[in-house]
């Protein structure tokens, strides 16, 4: 049986879905307002103070610290501390005044697609190195595909912190 659009329960459900789809606002107020009013200070979080576009690095200058209304806590799965946000890159548009979902940020790429890299295979005292070209971008610890320049073979390897690629036996 279809629910009529005039039903209050239907309206509440549609409103709840719209709020989730648009994004969850950070229910916060400026900490200065709370301190001036001698109110208890809530949890401090960082939210964007301007639009941050996909692919843009998140800088602390683009964030502002706000204090949540007492009794409110940040939802799970949201990045709100400088350690979680500094140097990360936005995967999608981040709006001012909204929490930043962890799923909406990523590590900055250490190697870009098409970059020349050194590929290393190590087994005990044996180390083999080769030149390769990345077929996809990657951050430290990511598994990516590389084309060996000499043989033309496509191999998979792990991006290391120094920008080299480590491959294992297959």
Protein Blocks (a to p, Z undefined) as FASTA:
>chain_A
ZZdfklmklmmmmmmmmmmmnopcdddddfklmmmnopacdddddddfbdcdehiacdfk
lpccddddehiacdehiafbfklmgopacfbdcdehiacdfklgccddfbdghiacdddd
dehjbccddddddfbdcdehiacddddfklopacdddddfkopacdddZZ
